[in-house]
Amino acid sequence: MELAGRAAYSKWAYYEIWRYTGQQSAASDGQNRATLAGLSRQAAGRGAMSLVVFMRGVNVGGHKTFQPSVLAKELVHLGVINVGAAGTFVIPGTVAETTLRAEFLRRLPFPAELMICRGRDLVELAAKKPFPERPSHQEVRRFVSVMAKHPRQAPPLPLGQPAGDGWQVKVIGVSGRFALSLWRPLGRSPVDLNGVVERSFGVSATTRNWNTIVKICDVLEGGRSLLRNCSVAEPSFWRDEW
């Protein structure tokens, strides 16, 4: 079973609560409440320092296939949280990017390209609400491409491919290493959105649906409400999911 969003974040948050209460079973209710409040503050702090890993070109069309949940379990010492099946991971707490990259790459059975960014950069992007709440066309989908580095220059925007009213990909903005695009598949030959971004900006990139970005931000910011509402008992998914 995959965990995403708030449920995924709870793997770490619930573990901290269960570990503490297992050691302090005789503590009073008042002491427990104070401890949970402290853990909530820790969760919020770790979210601010988190890193997010995006893998490029994995589990697509039968190429470079692997099980993200298994990889996350192998990296449990880093607190890695798997979000979905496309190779997206949240790492709460503090870890050097070079260390994180090496830990991922040495466990994969194939060469892989990783885009690593700060969690707070994604949270700040989401807070700006960069997309229209309701796209003008029901088939339009919103995507964010995470680029390997800051592009030296951006093309004139918006950029539609193909040009004109028949566009299928429209790059509408850029914020740091994040390119914002709309995707509207037409006909039998959909345009490769990630390829459009890479050619237009001249850097390698990997693309995720906006809903996935929202889930990541929910993971990064979800500690307070989780800790406030959870039970102090051992979570039922503990043995299967950690």
BELBEL-V70498 format. One record per run of one state. SS is the DSSP state (H for helix, E for strand, C for the rest). FROM is the first residue (numbers start at 1). TO is the last residue. If there is no record, write none. Layout:
# BELBEL-V70498
ss: <SS:SS>
from: <FROM:FROM>
to: <TO:TO>
This chain:
# BELBEL-V70498
ss: <C:H:C:H:C:E:C:E:C:E:C:H:C:H:C:E:C:E:C:H:C:E:H:C:E:C:E:C:E:C:E:C:H:C:E:H:C:H:C:H:C>
from: <1:5:24:29:50:51:57:60:61:63:64:68:75:76:79:80:83:88:92:97:106:113:119:128:141:148:159:162:169:176:178:184:193:202:205:210:222:223:230:238:242>
to: <4:23:28:49:50:56:59:60:62:63:67:74:75:78:79:82:87:91:96:105:112:118:127:140:147:158:161:168:175:177:183:192:201:204:209:221:222:229:237:241:242>
